[in-house]
Amino acid sequence: MGKKVKKESESFAKDAFDPLSIESKNAATAVLMLSSPEEDVLAKACEAILKFAEKGDENKTSLMGLGAVEPLSRLISHEDKIVQRKAVMALGVMASNSEVRKALKTLDVIPAIISKLSEEDIVVLEFGTLCLASLSVDFSFKVQIFDHKGLEPLIHLMSNPDADVKKNSVECIFNLVQDFQNRAAVHGLNGFPPLLDLLRSEFPVIQQLALRTIETITSDSESHVAFRNAQGLNRIQEVLATKKFSDLHEVALRVISNCLEDSESMQLFQEMGGLEQLLQFVVTPTMPEVQANAVKAIARMAHNGENRKILHEQNVEKALTDLLAEENDNIRTATCQAIATVSKNLSSRETFRCLDAIKLIVQLLNSEQSDVRTGAAEALSNLTHSSKLNAYAVYDAEGDKLLVQQLQGSCAGAAVHAAAALTNMASLEDLRMCILAHGAMPALVGLLQSTENHILISATQAVAALACDAEARLELRSVGGLPHLIRLLRSINAEVRKNACWAVCVCADDEITAIKLCNAGALEILQEINLSSHRKSKLSEVALQKLLDNNLSLKYSLTGHLSPTDITTDGFYDPGQIRSGQQVSTLEDLSKQVVNQHRAIIAVNGKTPDQPIAKGTDDRKPDSPTETGTSSVMSSKRSSKTPIKMKGKGQKEEKKDEEDFKPQPDVVLEETWKLPYDAEFHNLVKEATKSVLPLQDEVKMYSALAVLVCDAMGGQVEPGKQHDFLWELHISELKLEVQSNIIPIGKIKKGTYYHRALLFKVLADRIGLSCSLVRGQYNRAWNEILLVKGGKKRGYAQPESYVIDLMHQPGNLMKSNSPAAQAYQSI
């Protein structure tokens, strides 16, 4: 028997699995291992995935495709601290991939990550904040971070000793504050002090992120108090004063720019000597971006009226004028914008002119860069506001032509400001004529077809400013501008609608344009607007009234009333009562109708063939026979650069050609048709002038005119015998005689109430007597006059209204609303 040998003890239980070392070269294996119940396996799998993900974005996408995202998001909450750390590290690196971020949207991962921000493990904090920094670029994650109160721990971590934690935290906050509610929350959670402390970091990337975050937050004026209380202006001024921080100066100046609209911040900044420091950045050549941002800070500062006064005292105009000569487009653009804002101060506007800045700005309208042209046009629009001398300075630099060119360019911003500048200049008649000669009206009509409200507002204002004379309105009609103005009356934008009303109001200043506006639908639209409580405005009411006041034929036809201030002139006609929405045909159109059984149109024209056209309606030039053509009519009558001679402080244009003022042979409503001369009416005007005007007493004058009208239209008619007064037959015979439905009023020898009332009104208007014309029903019409009975001794008394009898007792005055007057006015 041999010697007994003691057996070696077994190191593992029989039912235990022997340790297995796995070496895998496949990422899919590592992803499968994320489902292992063993902490060591999980940790090694997370670490392998981390290393693989760090090698590139394609690897992150591959891991996501293999299903790594869901188990990793679950493992960051694992009970084992090592597994947690490795999982956070892997997820933090993978979250930079856009596809991974999309996958994480379906998983409730944000609360778990935010919970890690209270850990003491620096690695967990570093990669947890890294993950949030990547996710926070997406709006939905921003909302989740805010809702789960992630801002407060992130603000706290900006003070962490670890540079990576600081960098990731401030980067995440920078992403978050792009949203308004997060901006308010950061300064509400006292986020400014740690952000300002980061400006002293030794790492430039942290400084830049902190400063850009401050810039974004201070873009909201609500943050300015908190920023001042945190000594923010002091810290920014410290950055600006430090040369080694020159890479921060550009953004630091944008922060200053944000704050200086606030008057308290401006006062504090000035007390600290910051304004002098800022002006040094303006005048001292440095990096172009830095200099441009210094100028932008000046512009923002100048939005406040008190600040503009301070800047003027600091002679800021000289510094800005000098910068106009810079070759850098960003600097020139910023300078023009600053000049535009500073020029809201009247003294600054004058100073810029004295420094010859206007000429330099006008030259910038030739720039190839649209931003430069826009800035230059904006500067000129403010410089010419309420300043005649500046307007002339723009003209002297040939800026009127260049501004018109901006209207035709593709840059909307330049067009808007150019139109505003031209609007200011158009208040001067000689400049207005030059602007029109450069083709402003066709260019503006082009802008009226825009869909942008700010363009439409500026364009309609310019049209209103330029359409102040008959020739300009003729050109506007010729280039098809009226339909576009009328269309804008229906705009849903209140400012566009109001400015369109104003332009219509100006364009309706002569009868020809008023008729065309009405016939194109302006009247109906304005009536509709004025019935609406929310669309109606003072301008819409004025526009409607102006259309009617400058088209008395339409006014009387539509409203049945002409006031004493509505002075009829040659060319007036009465087509009868029409309903709202109906159109009144022009006399030319009516003249083309065959003789019919309808009511006759009564027309007025007492001007002899060799007389000048009556003032107030027909002294304006008629439409061109080809109004749909170009504006060649206008360009042939204006030189492209009319010499303007100085006369004191103002300037005056040369006289127009005498050809423009030659009298026309007849009343011309349209070039293609002329209203025939009415000799009988002309004789009545002469008779009224001879027999009525010499009378001294007003009552006697009215009575004498009434007798004259009565005699001219068939004499006195007894109330009970009106059926024997065959006026209808007489009118029918006249229509056959003249072969027209249009009857000259002087030809009517048997006239009833409405004929006589019309004749009384038109004669009274010509000899200076005041009366109204009112239409009633059933061929009734009457005249009302205001009189103070008892002569001049009772001139202090209130005048009373009377209806004057032209039919039964010619010259009899009946108090308005008396039984006698009511009987005269109705059947």
Residue pairs with C-beta under 8 A, 6 or more apart in sequence:
12 18
22 29
24 30
24 48
27 48
27 49
27 52
27 59
27 62
27 63
27 66
28 66
30 45
30 48
30 49
30 52
31 45
31 49
31 63
31 66
31 67
31 68
31 71
33 41
33 42
33 44
33 45
34 42
34 45
34 46
34 49
34 68
34 71
34 72
34 75
35 71
36 42
36 45
39 78
39 80
39 82
39 83
42 75
42 78
42 80
42 83
42 86
42 87
43 80
43 82
43 83
43 86
46 72
46 75
46 83
46 86
46 87
46 89
46 90
47 86
47 89
47 90
49 63
49 68
49 72
49 90
49 94
50 86
50 89
50 90
50 93
52 59
52 63
53 59
53 60
53 63
53 90
53 93
53 94
54 93
57 96
57 97
60 93
60 94
60 96
60 97
60 99
60 100
61 97
61 99
61 100
63 69
63 94
64 94
64 97
64 99
64 100
64 103
68 90
68 94
69 91
69 94
69 100
69 103
69 104
69 107
70 103
70 107
72 87
72 90
72 91
72 94
73 91
73 104
73 107
73 109
73 112
75 83
75 84
75 86
75 87
76 84
76 87
76 88
76 91
76 109
76 112
76 113
76 116
77 84
77 112
77 115
78 84
78 87
81 121
84 116
84 124
85 121
85 123
85 124
88 113
88 116
88 123
88 124
88 127
88 128
88 131
89 123
89 127
91 109
91 113
91 127
91 131
92 126
92 127
92 128
92 130
92 131
92 134
93 127
93 130
94 100
95 101
95 104
95 130
95 131
95 134
95 135
96 134
101 134
101 135
101 137
101 138
101 141
104 135
105 138
105 140
105 141
110 135
110 141
110 144
110 145
110 148
110 150
111 148
113 128
113 131
113 132
114 132
114 145
114 148
114 149
114 150
114 153
116 124
116 125
116 128
117 125
117 128
117 129
117 150
117 153
117 154
117 157
118 153
119 125
119 128
122 162
122 165
125 157
125 160
125 162
125 165
126 162
126 164
126 165
126 168
129 154
129 157
129 165
129 168
129 169
129 172
130 164
130 168
132 145
132 150
132 154
132 168
132 172
133 168
133 169
133 171
133 172
133 175
135 141
135 145
136 142
136 145
136 172
136 175
136 176
137 175
139 179
142 175
142 176
142 178
142 179
142 182
145 151
145 172
145 176
146 176
146 179
146 181
146 182
146 185
151 173
151 176
151 182
151 185
151 186
151 189
151 191
152 189
154 169
154 172
154 173
154 176
155 169
155 173
155 186
155 189
155 190
155 191
155 194
156 194
157 165
157 166
157 169
158 166
158 169
158 170
158 173
158 191
158 194
158 195
158 197
158 198
158 210
159 166
159 194
159 197
160 166
160 169
163 201
163 203
163 206
166 198
166 201
166 206
167 203
167 205
167 206
167 209
170 195
170 198
170 206
170 209
170 210
170 213
171 209
173 186
173 191
173 195
173 213
174 209
174 212
174 213
174 216
176 182
176 186
177 183
177 186
177 213
177 216
177 217
178 216
180 220
183 216
183 217
183 219
183 220
183 223
184 220
184 222
184 223
186 192
186 213
186 217
187 217
187 222
187 223
187 226
187 227
188 226
190 226
190 230
191 217
192 214
192 217
192 226
192 227
192 230
192 232
193 230
195 210
195 213
195 214
196 210
196 214
196 230
196 231
196 232
196 235
198 206
198 207
198 209
198 210
199 207
199 210
199 211
199 235
199 238
199 239
199 248
201 207
201 210
204 247
207 245
207 248
208 247
208 248
208 251
211 239
211 248
211 251
211 252
211 255
212 251
214 227
214 232
214 236
214 255
215 251
215 254
215 255
215 258
217 223
217 227
218 224
218 227
218 232
218 255
218 258
218 259
219 258
221 261
221 262
224 259
224 262
224 264
224 265
227 233
227 259
227 265
228 259
228 264
228 265
228 268
232 255
232 259
233 256
233 259
233 265
233 268
233 269
233 272
233 274
234 272
236 252
236 255
236 256
237 269
237 272
237 274
237 277
239 245
239 248
239 249
239 252
240 249
240 252
240 253
240 256
240 277
240 281
241 277
245 252
246 286
246 287
246 290
249 281
249 286
249 287
249 290
249 293
250 287
250 289
250 290
250 293
251 293
253 278
253 281
253 290
253 293
253 294
253 296
253 297
254 293
254 296
254 297
256 269
256 274
256 278
256 297
257 293
257 296
257 297
257 299
257 300
257 301
258 300
259 265
259 269
260 266
260 269
260 297
260 300
260 301
260 304
260 307
261 300
261 301
261 303
261 304
261 307
262 304
263 304
263 306
263 307
266 301
266 304
266 306
266 307
266 310
269 275
270 310
275 310
275 314
276 314
278 294
278 297
278 298
279 298
279 314
279 316
279 319
281 290
281 291
281 294
282 291
282 294
282 295
282 298
282 316
282 319
282 320
282 323
283 319
283 322
284 291
285 291
288 328
288 330
288 331
289 330
291 323
291 326
291 328
291 331
292 328
292 330
292 331
292 333
292 334
293 334
295 320
295 323
295 331
295 334
295 335
295 337
295 338
296 334
296 337
296 338
298 311
298 316
298 320
298 338
298 342
299 334
299 337
299 338
299 340
299 341
299 342
301 307
301 311
302 308
302 311
302 338
302 341
302 342
302 344
302 345
303 341
305 344
305 345
308 341
308 342
308 344
308 345
308 348
309 345
311 342
311 345
311 348
312 342
312 345
312 347
312 348
312 351
316 342
316 348
317 342
317 348
317 351
317 352
317 355
317 357
318 355
320 335
320 338
320 339
320 342
320 357
321 352
321 355
321 356
321 357
321 360
323 331
323 332
323 335
324 332
324 335
324 336
324 357
324 360
324 361
324 364
325 360
326 332
326 335
329 367
329 369
329 371
329 372
332 364
332 367
332 372
332 375
333 369
333 371
333 372
333 374
333 375
334 375
335 375
336 361
336 364
336 372
336 375
336 376
336 378
336 379
337 375
337 378
337 379
339 352
339 357
339 361
339 379
339 382
339 383
340 375
340 378
340 379
340 381
340 382
340 383
341 382
342 348
343 349
343 352
343 379
343 382
343 383
343 385
344 382
346 386
346 387
349 382
349 383
349 385
349 387
349 390
350 387
350 389
350 390
352 358
352 383
352 390
353 383
353 387
353 389
353 390
353 393
358 380
358 383
358 390
358 393
358 394
358 397
358 399
359 393
359 396
359 397
361 376
361 379
361 380
361 383
362 376
362 380
362 394
362 397
362 398
362 399
362 402
363 397
364 372
364 373
364 375
364 376
365 373
365 376
365 377
365 399
365 402
365 403
365 405
365 406
365 414
366 402
367 373
367 376
370 409
370 410
370 411
370 413
370 414
371 413
373 406
373 409
373 411
373 414
374 411
374 413
374 414
374 417
376 414
377 403
377 406
377 413
377 414
377 415
377 416
377 417
377 418
377 420
377 421
378 413
378 417
380 394
380 399
380 403
380 417
380 418
380 421
381 417
381 418
381 420
381 421
381 424
383 390
383 394
384 390
384 391
384 394
384 421
384 424
384 425
385 424
386 424
387 424
388 427
388 428
388 649
388 650
389 649
391 424
391 425
391 427
391 428
391 431
392 428
392 431
392 644
392 651
394 400
394 403
394 421
394 425
395 425
395 431
395 434
395 644
398 641
399 421
400 422
400 425
400 431
400 434
400 435
400 438
401 438
401 640
401 641
403 418
403 421
403 422
403 425
403 435
404 418
404 422
404 435
404 438
404 439
404 440
404 443
405 438
406 414
406 415
406 417
406 418
407 415
407 418
407 419
407 422
407 440
407 443
407 444
407 446
407 447
408 439
408 443
408 446
409 415
412 450
412 452
412 454
412 455
415 447
415 455
415 458
416 454
416 455
416 458
417 458
419 444
419 447
419 458
419 459
419 461
419 462
420 458
420 461
420 462
422 435
422 440
422 462
422 465
422 466
423 458
423 461
423 462
423 464
423 465
425 431
425 432
425 435
426 432
426 435
426 462
426 465
426 466
426 468
427 465
428 650
428 651
429 468
429 653
430 642
430 644
430 651
430 652
430 653
431 644
432 465
432 466
432 468
432 469
432 472
433 638
433 642
433 653
434 638
434 641
434 642
434 644
434 653
435 466
436 466
436 471
436 472
436 475
436 634
436 638
437 634
437 635
437 638
437 639
437 640
437 641
437 642
438 640
439 631
439 635
440 462
440 466
441 463
441 466
441 467
441 472
441 475
441 476
441 479
441 481
441 631
441 634
442 475
442 479
442 630
442 631
444 459
444 462
444 463
444 466
444 481
445 476
445 479
445 480
445 481
445 484
447 455
447 456
447 458
447 459
448 456
448 459
448 460
448 463
448 481
448 484
448 485
448 488
449 484
450 456
450 459
453 491
453 493
453 495
453 496
456 488
456 491
456 493
456 496
456 499
456 500
457 495
457 496
457 499
460 485
460 488
460 496
460 499
460 500
460 502
460 503
461 499
461 502
461 503
463 476
463 481
463 485
463 503
463 506
463 507
464 499
464 502
464 503
464 505
464 506
464 507
466 472
467 473
467 476
467 503
467 506
467 507
468 506
468 509
470 510
470 620
470 621
471 621
471 634
471 637
472 634
473 507
473 509
473 510
473 512
473 513
474 621
474 623
474 624
474 633
474 634
475 631
475 633
475 634
476 482
476 507
476 513
477 513
477 516
477 623
477 627
478 623
478 624
478 626
478 627
478 628
478 629
478 630
478 631
478 633
478 634
479 630
479 631
480 628
482 507
482 513
482 516
482 517
482 520
482 522
483 520
485 500
485 503
485 504
485 507
485 517
485 522
486 504
486 517
486 520
486 521
486 522
486 525
488 496
488 497
488 499
488 500
489 497
489 500
489 501
489 504
489 522
489 525
489 526
489 529
490 497
490 525
491 497
491 500
494 535
494 537
497 529
497 535
497 537
497 540
498 537
498 539
498 540
501 526
501 529
501 537
501 539
501 540
501 542
501 543
502 539
502 543
504 517
504 522
504 526
504 543
504 546
504 547
505 539
505 542
505 543
505 546
507 513
507 517
508 514
508 517
508 543
508 546
508 547
508 550
508 551
509 546
509 550
510 550
510 617
510 620
511 550
511 551
511 571
511 617
511 618
511 620
511 669
512 620
512 622
512 623
512 669
513 550
514 546
514 547
514 550
514 551
514 554
515 551
515 554
515 584
515 586
516 623
517 523
517 547
518 547
518 551
518 554
518 583
518 584
519 583
519 584
519 586
522 543
522 547
523 544
523 547
523 548
523 554
523 558
524 580
524 581
526 540
526 543
526 544
526 547
527 544
527 580
529 535
529 536
529 540
530 536
530 540
530 541
530 544
547 554
548 554
548 555
548 558
548 559
549 555
549 566
552 562
552 566
552 568
552 572
553 572
553 573
553 574
553 575
553 584
554 584
555 561
555 562
555 566
556 562
556 574
556 773
556 775
557 574
557 575
557 576
557 577
557 578
557 584
558 578
558 580
558 584
560 577
560 774
560 775
560 776
561 772
561 773
561 774
561 775
562 568
562 761
562 772
562 773
563 772
564 770
564 771
564 772
564 786
566 772
566 773
567 616
567 765
568 604
568 761
568 762
568 765
569 604
569 614
569 615
569 616
569 617
569 618
569 765
570 604
570 605
570 606
570 607
570 613
570 614
570 617
570 618
570 667
570 675
571 587
571 603
571 604
571 605
571 614
571 617
571 618
571 667
571 669
571 675
572 603
572 604
572 617
572 762
573 587
573 590
573 601
573 602
573 603
573 604
573 742
574 601
574 602
574 603
574 754
574 758
575 584
575 585
575 590
575 599
575 601
576 599
576 601
577 775
578 584
586 669
586 670
587 601
587 603
587 669
587 673
587 675
587 742
588 669
588 670
588 672
588 673
590 601
590 741
590 742
591 673
591 740
591 742
593 741
595 735
595 736
595 739
595 740
595 741
596 741
598 741
600 731
600 734
600 735
600 741
600 742
600 743
601 741
601 742
601 743
602 743
602 745
602 748
602 755
602 758
603 675
603 678
603 742
603 743
603 744
603 745
604 678
604 681
604 744
604 745
604 758
604 762
605 666
605 667
605 675
605 676
605 677
605 678
605 681
605 744
606 678
606 681
606 682
606 684
606 685
606 746
606 766
607 613
607 614
607 666
607 667
607 677
607 682
608 677
608 682
609 665
609 666
609 677
610 663
610 665
611 663
612 619
612 663
612 664
613 619
613 663
613 664
613 667
613 668
614 667
618 664
618 667
618 668
618 669
621 660
622 668
622 669
622 670
622 671
623 670
623 671
624 633
624 671
625 671
625 672
637 656
637 657
637 660
642 653
642 654
643 654
644 651
644 652
644 653
645 651
645 652
645 654
665 674
666 674
666 675
666 676
666 677
667 674
667 675
668 674
669 675
676 744
678 744
678 745
678 746
678 747
679 746
680 744
680 746
680 747
681 744
681 745
681 746
681 762
682 746
683 746
684 708
684 712
684 746
684 759
684 763
685 763
685 766
685 767
687 708
688 705
688 708
688 763
688 766
688 767
689 766
689 767
691 704
691 708
692 701
692 704
692 705
692 708
692 767
692 769
693 701
693 767
693 768
695 701
695 704
697 791
698 787
699 787
699 789
699 813
701 769
702 769
702 771
702 785
702 787
702 804
702 811
702 813
703 804
703 810
703 811
703 813
704 811
705 760
705 763
705 764
705 767
705 769
706 760
706 804
706 805
706 806
706 810
706 811
707 810
707 811
708 763
709 756
709 759
709 760
709 763
709 806
709 810
710 716
710 756
710 806
710 807
710 810
711 810
712 749
712 751
712 759
713 748
713 749
713 750
713 751
713 755
713 756
713 759
713 806
714 725
714 727
714 749
714 750
714 751
716 807
716 808
716 809
716 810
717 725
717 807
717 808
718 808
719 808
722 752
725 750
725 752
726 750
727 750
727 751
727 752
727 755
730 748
730 749
730 750
731 743
731 748
731 750
734 743
734 747
734 748
735 741
735 743
738 744
738 747
745 755
745 758
745 759
745 762
748 755
748 759
751 759
752 779
752 807
753 776
753 779
753 780
753 781
753 782
753 806
753 807
754 775
754 779
754 780
754 781
756 806
756 807
757 773
757 774
757 781
757 782
757 783
757 806
758 773
758 781
760 771
760 773
760 783
760 804
760 806
761 771
761 772
761 773
761 783
764 770
764 771
764 783
769 785
770 785
770 786
771 783
771 784
771 785
771 804
772 783
772 784
772 785
773 781
773 783
774 781
774 782
774 783
774 784
775 781
776 782
776 825
776 826
777 826
777 827
778 826
778 827
780 825
780 826
780 827
782 803
782 804
782 806
782 824
782 825
783 803
783 804
783 806
784 801
784 802
784 803
784 804
784 816
785 801
785 802
785 804
785 813
786 799
786 800
786 801
786 802
787 799
787 800
787 802
787 813
788 794
788 795
788 797
788 798
788 799
788 800
789 800
790 797
800 815
800 816
801 815
801 816
802 813
802 814
802 815
802 816
802 821
803 813
803 814
803 815
803 816
803 821
803 824
803 825
804 811
804 812
804 813
804 814
805 811
805 812
805 813
805 814
805 824
807 824
808 824
814 820
814 821
814 824
815 821
